[in-house]
Amino acid sequence: MPVITVSGMTLTYHSGKGVFDLNFTVPKGAVMGYLGPNGAGKTTTIRALLGFMRPDSGKCSVGNLDCVEQAPEIQKKLGYIPGEISFPEGMSGDEFLAFMSAMRGTKSTERKNLLLEMLELDPRGRIKKFSKGMKQKLGIIAAFMHNPEVLILDEPTSGLDPLMQNRFAELILSEKANGKTILMSSHIFEQVEKMCDSVLIIKDGRIVEQANVQKLKDEQRRIFVLRPGEPDVAAGILKAGGFDMRVEQNGVFEVFVSGEKMDSFVKTAAKFTVLNLSVKQQSLEDIFINYYGKGE
């Protein structure tokens, strides 16, 4: 059963940018990655789900609550990390977390303390003196400490060092195991592959792909890694066949072959000597670049 639903949602700015006819769902217990460069529409989508912006048309809901009509209830219940976190900097970290707990009516501090320990954050200092990474940790703790069933996270690992990024990934996997529903935008593809069941790819305000992560990798282009006997001859034949390729300094070719050109590649490769051949699966980052790097 879907927990997050977006149906035919369009939301435009005066500049003409925005999101257009978005349709997607996030099932209960799923972690969905939301991928796209800056300005593609990720944050606009997230702001609409939080009720911060009203769509021009279409609808969106979180946990059967309408994102326009029932926004305050959504905001109180879910866990949210904005892309750009700002705090009342006159407060200490402790005071801010106590303030957030009071707003939500949360009395237990057990989960907050576990998160503080996991992320190695001392919250006693003034927030205005916190580093970027410390502020990000504080935002994560505020989003997770009331044990929400739904989390919407906009670039949640921004400013975290690699160790804390791994700790955060462990936290997401733990939440997933406990049946939480998570929509998360990120630029760190390795983390998305590790944490997410499925991905949305948005380009110029429109969804261009929505798929299971493994299925997406299986169905996209394969990378054939080969060492030709005569590199110049092989390069000429492959280019004439219209294949996208990259030549490494050690003379190894990486040839990118989509499913419909697989048979053609096999026939083309038979025209020159191949000393060594292997197949490499594309990473999620390769797939993303394929959507954006070609101007498709």
Backbone as CSV, one residue per row, in Angstrom:
resi,resn,N_x,N_y,N_z,CA_x,CA_y,CA_z,C_x,C_y,C_z
1,MET,0.843,-1.194,0.000,0.000,0.000,0.000,0.881,1.247,0.000
2,PRO,0.624,2.202,-0.897,1.454,3.406,-0.947,1.294,4.261,0.311
3,VAL,2.408,4.783,0.795,2.386,5.717,1.913,2.551,7.146,1.407
4,ILE,3.393,7.314,0.389,3.558,8.611,-0.274,2.997,8.478,-1.683
5,THR,2.104,9.383,-2.058,1.480,9.339,-3.381,1.520,10.724,-4.016
6,VAL,2.009,10.782,-5.236,1.993,12.016,-6.032,1.266,11.697,-7.330
7,SER,0.195,12.434,-7.609,-0.662,12.135,-8.769,-0.847,13.376,-9.637
8,GLY,-0.236,13.347,-10.817,-0.427,14.421,-11.786,-0.036,15.792,-11.277
9,MET,0.982,15.854,-10.434,1.329,17.130,-9.792,2.171,18.022,-10.689
10,THR,1.716,19.245,-10.879,2.460,20.287,-11.575,2.576,21.485,-10.646
11,LEU,3.782,22.031,-10.555,4.018,23.212,-9.729,5.080,24.036,-10.437
12,THR,4.713,25.228,-10.883,5.631,26.030,-11.689,5.958,27.352,-11.004
13,TYR,7.146,27.872,-11.339,7.589,29.182,-10.869,7.407,30.198,-12.000
14,HIS,7.586,31.485,-11.666,7.452,32.532,-12.688,8.477,32.357,-13.811
15,SER,9.602,31.748,-13.478,10.653,31.531,-14.482,10.269,30.476,-15.515
16,GLY,9.203,29.726,-15.234,8.810,28.622,-16.109,9.339,27.291,-15.644
17,LYS,10.277,27.320,-14.691,10.789,26.068,-14.136,9.816,25.530,-13.102
18,GLY,10.015,24.280,-12.724,9.150,23.650,-11.737,9.130,22.157,-11.944
19,VAL,8.011,21.537,-11.587,7.806,20.105,-11.838,6.501,19.940,-12.602
20,PHE,6.470,18.933,-13.468,5.374,18.833,-14.419,4.803,17.414,-14.462
21,ASP,3.533,17.296,-14.139,2.788,16.041,-14.238,3.540,14.881,-13.580
22,LEU,3.954,15.086,-12.348,4.668,14.025,-11.626,3.689,12.973,-11.128
23,ASN,4.068,11.716,-11.309,3.276,10.591,-10.822,4.224,9.546,-10.242
24,PHE,4.125,9.310,-8.946,4.899,8.225,-8.346,4.323,7.888,-6.978
25,THR,4.662,6.703,-6.495,4.267,6.276,-5.150,5.468,5.656,-4.447
26,VAL,5.457,5.740,-3.135,6.456,5.053,-2.313,5.700,4.101,-1.393
27,PRO,5.868,2.780,-1.567,5.135,1.813,-0.737,5.611,1.819,0.713
28,LYS,4.779,1.315,1.581,5.149,1.189,2.994,6.388,0.307,3.136
29,GLY,7.327,0.756,3.922,8.535,-0.011,4.192,9.609,0.095,3.135
30,ALA,9.398,0.945,2.118,10.373,1.087,1.035,11.251,2.311,1.260
31,VAL,12.462,2.250,0.698,13.361,3.402,0.672,13.562,3.766,-0.794
32,MET,13.109,4.957,-1.180,13.211,5.387,-2.574,14.197,6.543,-2.683
33,GLY,15.168,6.406,-3.587,16.109,7.476,-3.868,15.556,8.398,-4.936
34,TYR,15.801,9.683,-4.771,15.299,10.693,-5.711,16.514,11.402,-6.283
35,LEU,16.802,11.162,-7.558,18.049,11.609,-8.167,17.810,12.668,-9.226
36,GLY,18.714,13.629,-9.271,18.658,14.677,-10.280,19.607,15.783,-9.869
37,PRO,20.132,16.557,-10.829,21.043,17.646,-10.479,20.296,18.796,-9.815
38,ASN,21.041,19.775,-9.344,20.414,20.957,-8.765,19.507,21.619,-9.792
39,GLY,18.304,21.994,-9.369,17.373,22.659,-10.271,16.476,21.731,-11.048
40,ALA,16.619,20.410,-10.843,15.804,19.458,-11.613,14.382,19.354,-11.085
41,GLY,14.179,19.690,-9.793,12.832,19.627,-9.230,12.701,18.786,-7.976
42,LYS,13.806,18.266,-7.455,13.732,17.408,-6.263,13.201,18.169,-5.052
43,THR,13.822,19.310,-4.772,13.424,20.071,-3.587,12.015,20.622,-3.731
44,THR,11.630,21.015,-4.933,10.256,21.477,-5.167,9.262,20.373,-4.830
45,THR,9.556,19.161,-5.274,8.690,18.016,-4.956,8.584,17.822,-3.449
46,ILE,9.719,17.857,-2.778,9.743,17.633,-1.334,8.984,18.727,-0.593
47,ARG,9.148,19.965,-1.018,8.421,21.066,-0.370,6.913,20.921,-0.545
48,ALA,6.495,20.424,-1.691,5.058,20.188,-1.900,4.550,19.086,-0.976
49,LEU,5.353,18.034,-0.800,4.945,16.939,0.088,4.830,17.395,1.542
50,LEU,5.634,18.371,1.928,5.572,18.908,3.292,4.465,19.950,3.451
51,GLY,3.842,20.344,2.341,2.810,21.370,2.419,3.346,22.784,2.428
52,PHE,4.626,22.960,2.120,5.214,24.291,2.077,4.855,25.023,0.790
53,MET,4.501,24.282,-0.242,4.117,24.861,-1.529,2.851,24.174,-2.025
54,ARG,1.984,24.946,-2.660,0.721,24.414,-3.169,0.863,24.116,-4.668
55,PRO,0.588,22.882,-5.091,0.666,22.560,-6.525,-0.336,23.370,-7.346
56,ASP,0.027,23.649,-8.601,-0.914,24.286,-9.531,-2.023,23.318,-9.899
57,SER,-1.662,22.053,-10.021,-2.647,21.014,-10.337,-2.138,19.682,-9.814
58,GLY,-3.038,18.705,-9.742,-2.670,17.399,-9.222,-2.738,17.361,-7.704
59,LYS,-2.385,16.207,-7.151,-2.488,16.005,-5.708,-1.276,15.245,-5.183
60,CYS,-1.024,15.420,-3.904,-0.016,14.594,-3.243,-0.462,14.352,-1.808
61,SER,-0.093,13.189,-1.291,-0.493,12.820,0.064,0.611,12.023,0.737
62,VAL,0.631,12.099,2.059,1.568,11.336,2.885,0.756,10.649,3.971
63,GLY,0.783,9.315,3.973,0.024,8.575,4.970,-1.454,8.880,4.941
64,ASN,-2.004,8.978,3.740,-3.435,9.282,3.546,-3.831,10.683,4.006
65,LEU,-2.862,11.545,4.282,-3.135,12.940,4.630,-2.826,13.815,3.428
66,ASP,-3.749,14.688,3.066,-3.558,15.575,1.925,-2.491,16.626,2.255
67,CYS,-1.538,16.792,1.343,-0.390,17.656,1.622,-0.740,19.142,1.648
68,VAL,-1.889,19.514,1.128,-2.339,20.903,1.203,-3.261,21.097,2.399
69,GLU,-4.296,20.290,2.469,-5.330,20.478,3.490,-4.889,20.039,4.886
70,GLN,-3.974,19.079,4.955,-3.586,18.530,6.261,-2.085,18.649,6.511
71,ALA,-1.492,19.714,5.961,-0.046,19.908,6.070,0.463,19.964,7.511
72,PRO,-0.189,20.683,8.433,0.343,20.729,9.804,0.445,19.353,10.457
73,GLU,-0.524,18.495,10.184,-0.494,17.151,10.762,0.653,16.333,10.177
74,ILE,0.865,16.480,8.864,1.986,15.796,8.213,3.306,16.267,8.813
75,GLN,3.472,17.579,8.934,4.725,18.147,9.432,5.028,17.695,10.857
76,LYS,4.000,17.504,11.661,4.197,17.075,13.045,4.620,15.614,13.122
77,LYS,4.083,14.792,12.214,4.296,13.346,12.307,5.587,12.866,11.656
78,LEU,5.902,13.396,10.479,7.019,12.780,9.749,8.358,13.339,10.186
79,GLY,9.431,12.679,9.709,10.787,13.159,9.917,11.263,13.838,8.653
80,TYR,11.832,15.030,8.789,12.194,15.826,7.610,13.568,16.446,7.804
81,ILE,14.408,16.295,6.788,15.684,17.003,6.745,15.678,17.873,5.494
82,PRO,15.700,19.198,5.632,15.726,20.071,4.453,17.098,20.086,3.799
83,GLY,17.135,20.490,2.534,18.407,20.561,1.824,19.340,21.606,2.404
84,GLU,18.784,22.681,2.894,19.570,23.727,3.552,19.002,23.907,4.958
85,ILE,19.723,23.415,5.941,19.233,23.436,7.315,19.580,24.769,7.971
86,SER,18.595,25.392,8.591,18.854,26.592,9.386,18.265,26.384,10.777
87,PHE,18.922,26.958,11.757,18.524,26.778,13.155,18.400,28.137,13.835
88,PRO,17.646,28.188,14.936,17.671,29.377,15.794,18.999,29.400,16.546
89,GLU,19.965,30.130,16.037,21.348,29.982,16.499,21.592,30.545,17.894
90,GLY,20.595,31.173,18.499,20.738,31.583,19.889,20.642,30.415,20.840
91,MET,20.169,29.272,20.337,19.994,28.076,21.163,21.253,27.213,21.170
92,SER,21.342,26.369,22.178,22.313,25.275,22.151,21.671,24.105,21.418
93,GLY,22.476,23.115,21.071,21.925,21.924,20.435,20.917,21.226,21.327
94,ASP,21.229,21.132,22.618,20.313,20.520,23.588,18.978,21.249,23.639
95,GLU,19.044,22.570,23.672,17.817,23.375,23.745,16.967,23.192,22.498
96,PHE,17.618,23.107,21.346,16.870,22.917,20.099,16.164,21.567,20.090
97,LEU,16.863,20.517,20.485,16.251,19.183,20.505,15.108,19.122,21.520
98,ALA,15.273,19.795,22.660,14.191,19.843,23.651,12.988,20.603,23.097
99,PHE,13.256,21.673,22.363,12.194,22.461,21.733,11.419,21.617,20.726
100,MET,12.138,20.862,19.884,11.486,20.012,18.883,10.678,18.904,19.556
101,SER,11.210,18.330,20.618,10.483,17.280,21.342,9.194,17.827,21.940
102,ALA,9.256,19.037,22.492,8.065,19.649,23.088,7.004,19.928,22.030
103,MET,7.431,20.384,20.864,6.480,20.654,19.780,5.749,19.385,19.355
104,ARG,6.450,18.270,19.385,5.862,16.995,18.949,5.209,16.230,20.099
105,GLY,5.383,16.686,21.297,4.821,15.975,22.442,5.585,14.722,22.792
106,THR,6.881,14.677,22.425,7.725,13.510,22.711,8.374,13.672,24.084
107,LYS,8.194,12.694,24.948,8.731,12.793,26.310,9.987,11.950,26.517
108,SER,10.057,10.790,25.887,11.210,9.918,26.083,12.443,10.501,25.396
109,THR,13.583,10.402,26.063,14.846,10.877,25.486,15.756,9.721,25.080
110,GLU,15.278,8.498,25.213,16.123,7.328,24.949,16.616,7.303,23.503
111,ARG,15.703,7.505,22.562,16.095,7.440,21.149,17.013,8.607,20.795
112,LYS,16.726,9.773,21.317,17.601,10.926,21.081,19.018,10.618,21.549
113,ASN,19.150,10.045,22.722,20.474,9.743,23.266,21.207,8.691,22.434
114,LEU,20.476,7.708,21.932,21.085,6.698,21.057,21.622,7.335,19.778
115,LEU,20.859,8.268,19.213,21.281,8.943,17.985,22.479,9.851,18.238
116,LEU,22.482,10.549,19.360,23.635,11.387,19.714,24.903,10.547,19.814
117,GLU,24.778,9.360,20.401,25.933,8.466,20.531,26.356,7.925,19.168
118,MET,25.393,7.527,18.350,25.707,6.976,17.031,26.452,7.993,16.167
119,LEU,26.000,9.239,16.198,26.582,10.270,15.341,27.692,11.061,16.030
120,GLU,28.011,10.672,17.263,29.122,11.280,18.014,28.984,12.797,18.080
121,LEU,27.815,13.254,18.505,27.559,14.690,18.608,27.381,15.093,20.072
122,ASP,28.136,16.095,20.486,27.930,16.731,21.791,27.045,17.956,21.551
123,PRO,25.796,17.936,22.017,24.851,18.994,21.667,24.858,20.181,22.625
124,ARG,25.813,20.244,23.545,25.723,21.241,24.610,26.155,22.640,24.171
125,GLY,26.933,22.736,23.088,27.404,24.045,22.654,26.344,24.835,21.903
126,ARG,26.631,26.123,21.675,25.746,26.984,20.902,25.785,26.580,19.429
127,ILE,24.604,26.531,18.831,24.517,26.071,17.437,25.321,26.976,16.511
128,LYS,25.368,28.279,16.811,26.080,29.206,15.924,27.576,28.883,15.840
129,LYS,28.073,28.111,16.796,29.483,27.722,16.778,29.694,26.328,16.190
130,PHE,28.610,25.655,15.820,28.717,24.314,15.239,29.295,24.389,13.830
131,SER,30.053,23.370,13.462,30.503,23.223,12.075,29.341,22.763,11.204
132,LYS,29.552,22.771,9.886,28.523,22.289,8.955,28.143,20.844,9.268
133,GLY,29.138,20.008,9.514,28.855,18.605,9.814,28.079,18.430,11.103
134,MET,28.404,19.226,12.121,27.682,19.144,13.397,26.226,19.577,13.232
135,LYS,26.011,20.624,12.447,24.636,21.074,12.196,23.846,20.002,11.449
136,GLN,24.515,19.324,10.511,23.831,18.260,9.773,23.450,17.117,10.711
137,LYS,24.356,16.754,11.601,24.047,15.709,12.588,22.859,16.119,13.456
138,LEU,22.829,17.382,13.874,21.730,17.873,14.698,20.407,17.773,13.941
139,GLY,20.434,18.108,12.638,19.228,17.989,11.820,18.764,16.548,11.681
140,ILE,19.712,15.627,11.532,19.365,14.202,11.427,18.715,13.719,12.726
141,ILE,19.314,14.081,13.843,18.766,13.647,15.139,17.365,14.206,15.343
142,ALA,17.164,15.481,14.998,15.837,16.093,15.137,14.807,15.392,14.267
143,ALA,15.231,14.919,13.092,14.300,14.256,12.166,13.946,12.841,12.603
144,PHE,14.874,12.162,13.277,14.688,10.740,13.599,14.271,10.473,15.042
145,MET,14.460,11.435,15.939,14.369,11.109,17.369,12.954,10.812,17.851
146,HIS,11.922,11.240,17.111,10.550,10.930,17.541,10.024,9.653,16.893
147,ASN,10.948,8.905,16.240,10.628,7.591,15.675,9.475,7.648,14.668
148,PRO,9.581,8.527,13.658,8.482,8.682,12.696,8.358,7.481,11.770
149,GLU,7.151,7.232,11.297,6.901,6.144,10.352,7.305,6.524,8.936
150,VAL,7.341,7.828,8.640,7.674,8.322,7.304,8.778,9.366,7.435
151,LEU,9.794,9.259,6.560,10.890,10.229,6.550,11.084,10.761,5.143
152,ILE,11.233,12.077,5.027,11.522,12.721,3.748,12.811,13.508,3.940
153,LEU,13.846,13.122,3.207,15.200,13.587,3.471,15.802,14.199,2.212
154,ASP,16.185,15.474,2.292,16.736,16.197,1.148,18.244,16.359,1.358
155,GLU,19.033,15.582,0.631,20.497,15.566,0.752,20.924,15.397,2.221
156,PRO,20.521,14.309,2.859,20.740,14.168,4.304,22.189,14.004,4.732
157,THR,23.081,13.592,3.825,24.477,13.378,4.232,25.377,14.558,3.877
158,SER,24.791,15.662,3.428,25.580,16.849,3.091,26.385,17.311,4.300
159,GLY,27.690,17.456,4.107,28.542,17.936,5.189,29.079,16.864,6.114
160,LEU,28.644,15.622,5.930,29.131,14.535,6.791,30.414,13.934,6.225
161,ASP,31.329,13.555,7.092,32.538,12.877,6.628,32.197,11.425,6.281
162,PRO,33.105,10.714,5.596,32.788,9.345,5.151,32.358,8.411,6.269
163,LEU,32.972,8.529,7.446,32.586,7.663,8.567,31.135,7.913,8.958
164,MET,30.746,9.186,9.061,29.377,9.510,9.453,28.383,9.190,8.332
165,GLN,28.823,9.266,7.086,27.962,8.835,5.983,27.633,7.355,6.122
166,ASN,28.630,6.568,6.501,28.387,5.132,6.706,27.479,4.888,7.907
167,ARG,27.660,5.660,8.966,26.771,5.546,10.125,25.332,5.880,9.718
168,PHE,25.194,6.898,8.893,23.852,7.283,8.445,23.234,6.170,7.604
169,ALA,24.037,5.559,6.734,23.531,4.446,5.922,23.057,3.303,6.816
170,GLU,23.803,3.022,7.874,23.386,1.988,8.831,22.058,2.356,9.479
171,LEU,21.883,3.635,9.789,20.631,4.108,10.389,19.459,3.907,9.432
172,ILE,19.665,4.245,8.162,18.595,4.079,7.166,18.230,2.607,7.021
173,LEU,19.224,1.741,6.938,18.945,0.310,6.790,18.222,-0.240,8.014
174,SER,18.556,0.271,9.185,17.857,-0.131,10.405,16.404,0.330,10.374
175,GLU,16.175,1.565,9.931,14.807,2.085,9.827,13.998,1.286,8.804
176,LYS,14.650,0.942,7.706,13.988,0.131,6.677,13.584,-1.228,7.245
177,ALA,14.470,-1.843,8.006,14.170,-3.149,8.612,12.999,-3.065,9.580
178,ASN,12.766,-1.873,10.118,11.653,-1.662,11.046,10.390,-1.165,10.346
179,GLY,10.391,-1.230,9.003,9.179,-0.926,8.252,8.926,0.533,7.967
180,LYS,9.943,1.392,8.151,9.749,2.811,7.883,9.732,3.071,6.373
181,THR,9.050,4.131,5.993,8.943,4.529,4.586,9.770,5.790,4.391
182,ILE,10.670,5.765,3.395,11.640,6.854,3.264,11.759,7.295,1.804
183,LEU,11.669,8.605,1.585,11.987,9.226,0.297,13.206,10.097,0.531
184,MET,14.258,9.875,-0.255,15.535,10.525,0.026,16.214,10.992,-1.252
185,SER,16.513,12.276,-1.336,17.315,12.764,-2.452,18.784,12.721,-2.044
186,SER,19.646,12.443,-3.013,21.074,12.350,-2.708,21.887,12.457,-3.990
187,HIS,23.134,12.945,-3.839,24.083,12.935,-4.949,25.125,11.830,-4.779
188,ILE,25.067,11.107,-3.675,26.078,10.081,-3.402,25.533,8.734,-3.864
189,PHE,25.891,8.366,-5.084,25.279,7.211,-5.739,25.588,5.905,-5.021
190,GLU,26.797,5.784,-4.502,27.165,4.556,-3.798,26.241,4.327,-2.606
191,GLN,25.921,5.424,-1.894,25.023,5.308,-0.751,23.605,4.974,-1.193
192,VAL,23.149,5.574,-2.295,21.805,5.286,-2.806,21.695,3.810,-3.182
193,GLU,22.717,3.287,-3.857,22.709,1.867,-4.225,22.633,0.979,-2.984
194,LYS,23.316,1.381,-1.940,23.361,0.587,-0.709,22.049,0.656,0.059
195,MET,21.410,1.828,0.065,20.269,2.052,0.954,18.908,1.878,0.300
196,CYS,18.813,2.146,-1.010,17.489,2.295,-1.631,17.027,1.044,-2.372
197,ASP,15.730,0.784,-2.306,15.119,-0.299,-3.078,14.905,0.125,-4.521
198,SER,14.500,1.391,-4.695,14.159,1.892,-6.023,14.597,3.338,-6.138
199,VAL,14.603,3.844,-7.366,15.001,5.233,-7.598,14.033,5.916,-8.552
200,LEU,13.914,7.224,-8.342,13.281,8.119,-9.303,14.388,8.977,-9.885
201,ILE,14.395,9.154,-11.191,15.329,10.088,-11.818,14.502,11.199,-12.443
202,ILE,14.771,12.444,-12.047,14.029,13.594,-12.548,14.950,14.458,-13.399
203,LYS,14.431,14.911,-14.526,15.189,15.757,-15.445,14.280,16.874,-15.934
204,ASP,14.730,18.118,-15.730,13.956,19.286,-16.170,12.522,19.242,-15.663
205,GLY,12.351,18.789,-14.427,11.034,18.805,-13.806,10.133,17.646,-14.158
206,ARG,10.656,16.661,-14.882,9.837,15.512,-15.280,10.542,14.212,-14.893
207,ILE,9.762,13.248,-14.435,10.320,11.935,-14.110,10.681,11.215,-15.406
208,VAL,11.955,10.839,-15.546,12.387,10.123,-16.746,12.609,8.637,-16.476
209,GLU,12.658,8.251,-15.215,12.832,6.837,-14.879,12.358,6.596,-13.456
210,GLN,11.680,5.491,-13.271,11.331,5.007,-11.942,11.439,3.499,-11.981
211,ALA,12.334,2.942,-11.187,12.560,1.499,-11.277,13.257,0.986,-10.035
212,ASN,13.156,-0.307,-9.820,13.951,-1.012,-8.835,15.426,-0.832,-9.185
213,VAL,16.262,-0.592,-8.184,17.669,-0.292,-8.441,18.343,-1.416,-9.217
214,GLN,18.193,-2.657,-8.774,18.848,-3.771,-9.447,18.291,-3.974,-10.845
215,LYS,16.979,-3.856,-11.002,16.351,-4.013,-12.316,16.846,-2.936,-13.280
216,LEU,16.983,-1.723,-12.773,17.470,-0.624,-13.601,18.884,-0.907,-14.084
217,LYS,19.729,-1.401,-13.195,21.106,-1.713,-13.574,21.159,-2.867,-14.568
218,ASP,20.285,-3.847,-14.392,20.268,-5.002,-15.290,19.813,-4.632,-16.697
219,GLU,18.863,-3.690,-16.786,18.251,-3.374,-18.078,19.006,-2.309,-18.859
220,GLN,19.876,-1.578,-18.203,20.585,-0.512,-18.889,21.781,-1.078,-19.660
221,ARG,22.577,-0.155,-20.208,23.708,-0.554,-21.034,24.709,-1.423,-20.271
222,ARG,25.292,-2.375,-21.006,26.392,-3.166,-20.447,27.703,-2.516,-20.880
223,ILE,28.716,-2.685,-20.056,30.041,-2.175,-20.390,30.925,-3.367,-20.725
224,PHE,31.346,-3.451,-21.984,32.267,-4.502,-22.414,33.694,-3.961,-22.308
225,VAL,34.506,-4.645,-21.519,35.905,-4.253,-21.335,36.752,-5.196,-22.180
226,LEU,37.431,-4.644,-23.178,38.186,-5.515,-24.087,39.557,-4.928,-24.393
227,ARG,40.483,-5.835,-24.704,41.825,-5.445,-25.139,42.005,-5.948,-26.569
228,PRO,41.995,-5.046,-27.547,42.119,-5.472,-28.945,43.575,-5.719,-29.332
229,GLY,43.773,-6.603,-30.327,45.114,-6.859,-30.820,45.673,-5.664,-31.569
230,GLU,44.824,-4.972,-32.322,45.224,-3.780,-33.078,44.286,-2.631,-32.678
231,PRO,44.668,-1.834,-31.686,43.778,-0.809,-31.144,43.237,0.174,-32.181
232,ASP,44.082,0.632,-33.093,43.622,1.612,-34.082,42.553,1.020,-34.994
233,VAL,42.765,-0.229,-35.401,41.786,-0.904,-36.262,40.472,-1.081,-35.508
234,ALA,40.567,-1.555,-34.272,39.364,-1.786,-33.465,38.594,-0.495,-33.234
235,ALA,39.323,0.587,-32.926,38.662,1.871,-32.669,37.899,2.349,-33.896
236,GLY,38.514,2.196,-35.072,37.851,2.616,-36.303,36.585,1.820,-36.579
237,ILE,36.655,0.507,-36.382,35.494,-0.360,-36.638,34.361,-0.053,-35.653
238,LEU,34.705,0.126,-34.369,33.677,0.401,-33.357,33.025,1.764,-33.579
239,LYS,33.830,2.754,-33.933,33.268,4.080,-34.194,32.362,4.059,-35.414
240,ALA,32.781,3.317,-36.436,31.946,3.198,-37.637,30.622,2.517,-37.321
241,GLY,30.637,1.636,-36.304,29.407,0.954,-35.902,28.527,1.778,-34.981
242,GLY,28.999,2.989,-34.620,28.193,3.877,-33.792,28.206,3.552,-32.313
243,PHE,29.267,2.886,-31.842,29.317,2.499,-30.430,29.995,3.574,-29.587
244,ASP,29.422,3.827,-28.426,29.986,4.756,-27.454,31.107,4.032,-26.729
245,MET,32.292,4.616,-26.695,33.425,3.909,-26.121,34.392,4.867,-25.452
246,ARG,35.217,4.279,-24.599,36.252,5.037,-23.905,37.520,4.202,-23.953
247,VAL,38.647,4.823,-24.289,39.925,4.116,-24.369,40.781,4.523,-23.177
248,GLU,41.173,3.543,-22.373,42.012,3.812,-21.209,43.471,3.938,-21.642
249,GLN,44.300,4.508,-20.765,45.714,4.717,-21.089,46.460,3.408,-21.316
250,ASN,45.989,2.328,-20.703,46.662,1.036,-20.857,46.214,0.284,-22.111
251,GLY,45.440,0.971,-22.976,45.006,0.351,-24.219,43.745,-0.476,-24.115
252,VAL,43.128,-0.510,-22.957,41.876,-1.239,-22.765,40.707,-0.366,-23.206
253,PHE,39.771,-0.967,-23.936,38.571,-0.268,-24.394,37.405,-0.584,-23.457
254,GLU,36.617,0.425,-23.162,35.326,0.217,-22.509,34.256,0.621,-23.515
255,VAL,33.442,-0.352,-23.914,32.415,-0.119,-24.934,31.045,-0.232,-24.275
256,PHE,30.235,0.814,-24.413,28.913,0.863,-23.778,27.866,0.411,-24.790
257,VAL,27.165,-0.660,-24.454,26.252,-1.291,-25.415,24.863,-1.422,-24.798
258,SER,23.870,-0.808,-25.425,22.485,-0.948,-24.969,21.918,-2.272,-25.466
259,GLY,20.810,-2.690,-24.878,20.243,-4.007,-25.162,19.954,-4.247,-26.621
260,GLU,19.411,-3.220,-27.298,19.029,-3.414,-28.698,20.228,-3.492,-29.636
261,LYS,21.427,-3.106,-29.154,22.616,-3.152,-30.007,23.546,-4.311,-29.645
262,MET,23.082,-5.203,-28.761,23.940,-6.289,-28.299,24.363,-7.195,-29.450
263,ASP,23.416,-7.582,-30.288,23.720,-8.467,-31.413,24.676,-7.788,-32.379
264,SER,24.446,-6.497,-32.620,25.317,-5.743,-33.517,26.733,-5.654,-32.967
265,PHE,26.870,-5.505,-31.657,28.199,-5.423,-31.055,28.963,-6.733,-31.234
266,VAL,28.284,-7.848,-31.001,28.934,-9.156,-31.146,29.464,-9.329,-32.570
267,LYS,28.650,-8.955,-33.556,29.066,-9.084,-34.962,30.208,-8.128,-35.287
268,THR,30.160,-6.921,-34.705,31.215,-5.937,-34.961,32.534,-6.373,-34.336
269,ALA,32.477,-6.901,-33.114,33.696,-7.329,-32.424,34.372,-8.497,-33.131
270,ALA,33.614,-9.243,-33.925,34.181,-10.374,-34.670,35.055,-9.908,-35.832
271,LYS,35.029,-8.603,-36.135,35.790,-8.074,-37.273,37.223,-7.701,-36.908
272,PHE,37.564,-7.775,-35.616,38.947,-7.481,-35.225,39.370,-8.453,-34.117
273,THR,40.675,-8.527,-33.896,41.212,-9.461,-32.906,40.988,-8.941,-31.487
274,VAL,40.417,-9.785,-30.647,40.191,-9.437,-29.240,41.045,-10.363,-28.377
275,LEU,41.965,-9.767,-27.622,42.854,-10.558,-26.777,42.214,-10.914,-25.438
276,ASN,41.350,-10.040,-24.967,40.709,-10.259,-23.670,39.371,-9.536,-23.650
277,LEU,38.354,-10.174,-23.054,37.022,-9.567,-23.026,36.320,-9.908,-21.715
278,SER,35.726,-8.904,-21.081,34.906,-9.119,-19.885,33.748,-8.127,-19.909
279,VAL,32.767,-8.384,-19.064,31.582,-7.527,-19.002,31.481,-6.936,-17.606
280,LYS,31.240,-5.631,-17.563,31.108,-4.930,-16.284,29.719,-4.306,-16.209
281,GLN,29.055,-4.505,-15.078,27.733,-3.900,-14.906,27.889,-2.424,-14.582
282,GLN,26.982,-1.614,-15.138,27.021,-0.195,-14.842,26.634,0.079,-13.395
283,SER,27.258,1.091,-12.843,26.837,1.568,-11.530,25.640,2.496,-11.711
284,LEU,25.001,2.821,-10.608,23.891,3.764,-10.663,24.365,5.116,-11.179
285,GLU,25.577,5.497,-10.829,26.121,6.766,-11.315,26.300,6.741,-12.829
286,ASP,26.768,5.623,-13.384,26.887,5.490,-14.839,25.538,5.700,-15.511
287,ILE,24.499,5.093,-14.946,23.157,5.195,-15.519,22.673,6.632,-15.465
288,PHE,22.904,7.292,-14.335,22.489,8.683,-14.174,23.176,9.567,-15.211
289,ILE,24.481,9.385,-15.384,25.228,10.180,-16.359,24.737,9.897,-17.771
290,ASN,24.321,8.668,-18.024,23.773,8.321,-19.333,22.526,9.146,-19.640
291,TYR,21.694,9.400,-18.636,20.499,10.223,-18.830,20.846,11.688,-19.045
292,TYR,21.832,12.180,-18.318,22.126,13.609,-18.328,23.252,14.006,-19.271
293,GLY,24.220,13.111,-19.483,25.382,13.482,-20.266,25.154,13.545,-21.753
294,LYS,24.060,12.934,-22.224,23.813,12.873,-23.656,22.853,13.943,-24.144
295,GLY,22.312,14.728,-23.197,21.336,15.729,-23.599,20.080,15.123,-24.143
296,GLU,19.733,13.929,-23.638,18.567,13.223,-24.156,17.280,13.884,-23.705
